[in-house]
Amino acid sequence: MRRGIVLGILLALGGLVAVKAQPPAADAPKVVDVEKVNDRLYVLRGANGGGNVAVFLTASGVVVVDAKNPGWGTPILNKIKELTPKPVTTLINTHTHGDHVSGNVEFPATIDFVAQENTKVNMEKMPIFKEHNGVGLPKRTFKDKMTIGNGADQIDLYYFGRGHTNGDAWIVFPALRIVHSGDIFAGKSVPLIDEANGGSMMEMSATLMKAYNGIKNVDAIINGHTPAQTTWADLKEYADFNKDLVTWMEAALYCNWLSEQEGLPPAYEKKGETLVAVNPMTKGYRLPTDAEWEWVARYEGGGKLRRYPWGDSLPVTPRSGNYADETARLIVLDVIPDYDDGFAATAPVGKFPANNLGLQDLGGNVAEWVTDYYIVTADIGQTLVDPLGPTDGKQHVIRGASWKHSGVTDLRLSARDFGEGARNDVGFRIARYAD
Ligand SMILES: [Zn+2]
C-alpha cells in the first residue's frame, strides 16, 4: 500500500492546475540576471522573464536552452555577448510554452533550433511564430533521444513521456553532470499540467520516474522556474509526491485493504472492472456516502444546516480553513483577497478548527471522494433515509472545497463536484459503522 496513509487522515492528492504564465508588464525593463554555474555553464534569470535559460559554451559555439517571454530574446543575446565572444549556434527548447520559446524569434534565423517532435507541432500553432514567418521554429527534432556534439561538449536530449506537455525534453550536459528539466519539474510545487498541449496528470509520475531511472550521472537540475538548482534526489522526491494521487478506485481499494487488516467484511465488491458498495452496507471501512458527508459537514443542531465551513455568511472567517488564499496566488487563478491560511497548497491534516461534530478539514484543504456515483439530482420533495445514491454510473461524487477554491459557490458545504481520476486537490476520509 501507499506510504503515509494513516487511519482517518485526508490524503492530499491528484490533479490539474491551470497553466498561466504571469503576464509581464509590457514596458518593464528586461534585466537578465546571470548565475555562473561554472566556466562553461550559466543560468539566465530575470524578473518577469519567464523560464530559466541555460547557456552552455562549447568549442564551436554557444548552445542556449530556452528563450523566455516575448521581447527577451535580444536581452538574452546581449547578455551572452558579455559572457563570451563565441557565436550562438544552437537554441534548444524544453517545451512549447510562451515563457520558454517566445524569445526564439529574436535569435538569428540561421542557427539550429532543436526540440522534441511533439513540441514542434505545438509551437507551430503559436501565433508568435506565425507572425514571424516561422523564424524560431524547430528545424531539428527528436522522438526519444538525441545527442548533439561529443566529448566535453556532448548534450543528450531525452523525452520520457507525457507530463507538463506531450513534448517535455530533458537536456543533459553529461560532462557537467547537470540537466535542464524545463517545466516537467518546474520546481518543488504543485505540478502544472497543460492538457491542451498533451500534458497528463496520470502519466506525470511515471514520466518523472523514467527520467530519474533513465538519466545517469547527474547531480544538479536547472528547473524551469526555480531561483536555484535542485538536486537529483529532489527529482525522486518530486516523482514520489506526484505518485501519491488517489483515484476513486484506489480510495475504495484502500478501504477494503484496511478492512481486511482488521478482519472486517469489505465494504466494496467487484462489479466488472470496477468496485461498488456492498448493499446493504457492511461494517467495513469505506468512504462516507454523499448523504453522510453532507450531514456531518452541515450539522448545526436544532435542525439548522450550516452554509459555509466557517458559518453562514461572508466574509471568510480568518484561519477557518485551507482555501485558495493569498499564498496560492502563483498556482491558482483566483484567490480569496486578503485571506491568508498559511498554506499555498495542501496543509497537514488537522491544522484548522473542527466543526460542530468535531471533524476537521471538511470544507477545505482537499476535496473528498465519497461512495456515491454522480448524477444530477432533482429535488423530488421526498425525505430519504440513508440514501446510497444511484446504483450505476461512470463518475463519483467529490465533496467539499479544497485549497484551490475561492468562489462562494465552491466554498458552500452543499457544493458537489464529480470525477474519477486523481486530482491534486482531492483526497478521502474513511468511515465505517460503529458496532
Ligand atoms: Zn511550461
Residues whose N, C-alpha, C, O or C-beta is under 5 A from the ligand:
A	BS01	ZN	H97 D183
